[in-house]
Amino acid sequence: MNEAGENRRPLRSRDTGWARAAAAALARRRVSPDAVSAGSVVFAVLGCGAFLATGRLSGVERIVALLLAAVAIQLRLMCNLLDGMVALEHSRGSPSGPIWNELPDRLADVLFLIGAGYGAALAGIGWAAAAGWLAAVLAVLAAYVRELGRGLGQPADFSGPGAKPQRMAALTAAAAVSCLVEPRWLRPGEAMALALVLISTLTLITVVRRTRHLARRLAARP
């Protein structure tokens, strides 16, 4: 991971003591920021597997799988936070860093969203698989528009309301709601399926918004 400052998502958590301490510890142990970036895919695979398992489990076992998926999402985000801190603040970046900055993120998005969709479909909400695929395609498209703008010489646009942090927050919340609400008021998989519809809607708005921002910036160029 070796991202330029202008392509760095603004995050308040970057200034917290625990994040600085964790990044410093990784740098002392000479952990490559690219390896940290790759770790996000490992957690995404685990989270995807946990989401898929929810479709075949019930009771306490299903709740445990949902919680494991939620934890995997947060660990993925932690990797996304720390890789840039190790690369930039501890001068551990590599020439291939920009590749590791983008590709693992896209893979992680797809794994989590499709895993959630198929998990809900296996639980009985048949259309949820399509919702997961739609959310995944739109997540990749939102990142593409951001990188298209950078390729055209414009600053990176991290605007929402369906940027990566918001997507993952919604997915985490859906896992928590599934644990608390589904046993009494919803069918298994229903909360996750509805969350994927919400994520798709917010991400579509984000794609349109970023595209409009980019068009205005290009039109304003001398």
N, C-alpha and C positions, 0 to 999 in steps of 0.2 A: 504494500500500500504506500503510495507516494503522491498524494493528491495536492493540487495547488490550493492556496488559501481561498481563492475565489470560487472554488468548487467544493467548499466545505459547508455542510448543512449547519445552520446556526442552532446550537443546542445549549441550554442552560446547564444541563447535567455535566457538560465538559469542565465546568468551573468548580464542581464539587470536590471535596477532599478525598472521597473514596475513589473517584475516577482518576484523579491525579496520582494517588498512591498506587492504584492498580496498574496504570500505564508505566509508572516509574519501576515497579516491580518487574513487569514484563521486559522493559528495556534492560534492566540490570541482568536479567537472565538471558539476554540476547535472543529473545523470542522475536522472530521476524514479523513485522506488521502484516505481511502477506499471509503468514500462517494464521494470524488472528482473523483476517478476513475469511480464510478458508474455514475456520472454525464455525463461522455463522452457517455454512452449508451443513456441517455435521449436526448442529442443533436443529436446523430445518428438517433434515432427514428424520431425526428423532421425533420432532414435533409432528411431522406428517404421519409417521407411523402411529403415534399416539392418537391423532385425530381419526385415522382409519380404524383403529381398534375400538373407538367409541361406538362405531356402527354395529359391532357384534357383542358388546358388553352391556351389562345392566347393573343397577344398584351401585354398591360401593365401588366395584371395579370400574364402572364407567366414570364415576366421579374422579377416581384416581387418574384415569387416562386423560380426562379433560384438564385436570390440574397439571399433569406432566406436560401437556401441550402448551398450556399457558406459561409454564416455567421456561420451556424451550424457546418460546417467542421472546421472552425477556432476555434470555442468554444470547440469543441471536442479536438483539438490539445492543447488548453490552459489547459484543464483538465489533459491531458497526461503529460504536463510540470509541473503543480503545484502539482500533487499528490506526485511525488517523492521528490520535494523540501520540502513539508510539512513533509513527512515521515522521510527523512534523515537529513535535515538541522534544523528541529525543533523537532526532536526526538518524532514523533507522530506515528511511524510505529506500526503495529500489527502483531501477528503471522500468520494471514491469508493473509497478504499483498501480497505475491507472487501470490496468486490466483487472487486477485483484480487487480494486475498488468497486467496479461495476458488475462483473460477471457473477460473483458469489451473491450479491444483493438480488440480482434478477432470479437466480436459481432459488434462493431462499423464499422470495415472494411467491413464486410459482408453487413450490412444494407445500408451503403452509396453506395457501388458499385452495389449491386443488385437493389437498389432504382433508381440509375441513369440509369441502363440498362432498367428496365421496364418503366421508364418515357419516355425514347427515343423510346422504342417499341410502347408505347401507342400513341406517337406523329406521328408514321408512319414508323419508321425504325425497321422493324420486327425482324431482326437478333440481335438487340441491347440487348435483354434480355439474349441471350446466351453469348454475350460478357461480360455482367455484371456478370453472374454466373462464367465464366471463370476467370475473374479478381479477384473475391472473393475467389475462390478455390486456386488460385495461391498466393494470399495475405496470406491466412492461411498456405499454404505450406511453404512460405518463413519464416514465424515465427516459424513453426515447425522445420525447418532445424537449425535455430538459437538455439532453445531450445534443440534440439537433441545434438548439439555440447556441450552445457553446461552440459547436462546429462552425457556426455562422458568425462567430466573434462576439456573441452576447454573453452577459453574466448568467451563471446557473440560476434557474428559477425553481425554488423549492416550495413554491406556494401550494396551498391546499385548496379545498378542505379534505382531500383524499390522498395526501402525501404518505410516504411510508410510515412515519410515526403514528399518524391517525389511523391508517389501515391496521397496523399491528395492535394499536390500542383497542380498536373495535373488535378485533378477533379475540384478544385477551378477555375483554369484557363479555363477549359472547360465551366464552368457555365458563366464566364465572356464573353468568346468568343460567347457563345450562345446568350447572350443579345445583343452583339454589331454587330455580323456578320450574324447570321441566317436570320434576316428579309430581307436582301438584296441578300445574295449570297448562302445560304444553306437552305436545307429543315429543318423544325422543328425536333429536335432530332439528326440531322446528326453530329453536332460538338461533342455532348456527346458520341455518338456511336463510332466515330473515336477516341476520347480520351480513351475510354475503351479498344479499340484495342491496343493503345499505352501503356496504363497501363499494360495490360496483357503481352505485349512483354517485357517491362522493368522488370516486376516482374519475368517472366520466366528466363530472363538473370540472375536476382538476385538469384533465386533458384539454378541455375546451378553453378553460381560463389561461393555461400556460400558452396555448396556441395563439390566443388573442394577444397576450402580452408580447409574444415573440413577433407577431405581425406588426404591432404598433412600434416596437423598437426598430424593426427593419425599415419601416416606413419613415421613421424619424432620422435615419442615418443621412448624413450630408452626401 
